[in-house]
């Protein structure tokens, strides 16, 4: 009897240990609570998810709040080196003049990282044990985070992309992600430029059921005087809300028809 009880105890312990090692499931559709803000100031304020968008997507140039730099840079914006501050000022002048030369959205180009994680409309997270995929409704952008231990090859590093190359691992209930090989024609946030040396570090976790948090740290020894941090939070949509299905954006097809 004692042996049987001991075996049962060991089995129960193994089951508990196995459950503790199972990572959380992030799968679902999420909408941002703080799509364009809460920089360097700690967690974003909570609140209800945004109302579902009605009708077709807006014109690309109207898909985000207007910010042309005419009021200068916010105090919590990424701290740029002199070389990249000059680039920001040049871009600002073109935007103030009404040019879309540096407007990725107007050109139907992916937002890049980490701007993609602002998720102005919403995102779907698809997860299995080896990979997590983030899909943004805006411009149908996506990124993959590999969890199977692979590392970026030299071929990958020599061919940067908008989403970059992301690898991750679990630290308890937190997904730790490193992103490299990013194109340098995108922006950190707003239209803050960066170099091809930029990397993005993330710590993603469920703060509570249905509330996903992404703590982002951007490093760029060439463009930034110090690493820049931001916190993004997202609330999970439910079927009952009618917002758990993302719609096709199809920006390239509709750009010429925009009125």
Buried (B, 14 or more C-beta within 10 A) or exposed (E): EEEEEEEEEEEEEEEEEEEEEEBBEBEBBBBBBBBBBBBEEEEBEEEEBBEBBEEEBEBBEEBBEEBBBEEEBEEBBBBBBEEBBEBBEEBBEBBEEEEEEBBBBBBBBBBBBBBBBBBBBBBBBBBEEEBBBBBBBBBBBBBBBBBEEEEBEEEBEEEBBBBBBBBBBEEEEBBBBBBBBBBBBBBBBBBBBBBEBBBBBBBBBBEEEBBBBBBBBBBBEEBBBEBBBBBBBBBBBEEEBEBBEBEEBEBEEBEEEEE
